[in-house]
Amino acid sequence: MTDYAAVPFQPIVQGVISFPLGVAPGSPVVFDGEGVSGIARVVGFPTGAYVLNLDEGLPGNAGAVEPGAGPVVNPHVRTMITARGTGVPPVSLVATSAVLYLLSPVAGVGADQIVVVTETFPLALVDNPAGLEIIVWVVPNG
Amino acid sequence: MPDFAAAPIEPIVEGRVTFPAGPGGVAVFDGKGIVSIFRLPATGGQGGYIFVFDVGLPGNAGAVPFGPSPPLAPDPDVRAMVTPLGTGAPPSSGITFIGVSYPPSAVTGVGSPAIAIVLQTSLGAFIDPVAGFHIVVWRGIGGGVVS
């Protein structure tokens, strides 16, 4: 196999989001992995919405990922979310997930937080009992 | 951009799962890192699979180790991506729910030698996506708990 990456990208976050005390509304949420220095529920949403602070050692300015150029706010970041299953067979409750990159209030810094939202079907915010796997990659300008 | 991976991961499985005889038929894995596939009996013949890791993978006898726990037991240091392929115009997969888990080995301390994947429709029915699905599995390296 040729030894090159035609589309290089670098993992900056890898880990598992889980709920050590269960998924009651407002229960604690933790991150186990690398690249995130803190995690909390989004204020006002006791289930299914989490804000992750990027580790300040990550590429970019003060732990932030640089925003893309152009009229669309497009941080050069790609994220994967996969729900772990529970039971036999191991099913998940997550039908759809979404991510959003929150810009730092400091001009030019970029995004220093990622919001992850998970919903079941019919659509309603949900904590997945077995947790969520997450990987975030930074990509060079395209 | 700095030339390093701040959160290193290692791909240990990549491939595509298809059903040459159609949904409910034999599941075939085409790729690397998997030595065999079994269907999960609890899903009634479709939509549930056990993929046995290649013995050449990192870990003990082809298994992935569990991370430090509790409070997150069991927490294998593995991250997986499962993407169904679609058919038709527009190409739809029919899959709404995707769940993954890592069944532990019967041998204490070995970790997990396999990954279980479950695919369901919006109504909770277990189905094989007609066009198959992609799978990538990475080992996560290091890390710790933050809250």
Interface residues (C-beta under 8 A of the other chain):
Chain A: Q10 P11 I12 V13 Q14 G15 V16 S18 P20 P28 V29 V30 F31 D32 G33 E34 G35 V36 S37 G38 I39 D55 G57 L58 P59 M80 T82 A83 R84 G85 T86 V88 P89 P90 V91 S92 L93 V94 A95 F121 A130 G131 E133 I134 I135 V136 V138 P140
Chain B: M1 P2 F4 A5 A6 A7 P8 I9 L40 A42 T43 G48 G67 P70 P71 L72 D75 V78 R79 A80 M81 V82 T96 F97 I98 G99 V100 S101 A116 V118 Q120 S122 G124 F126 W138 G140 I141 G142 G143 G144 V145 V146 S147
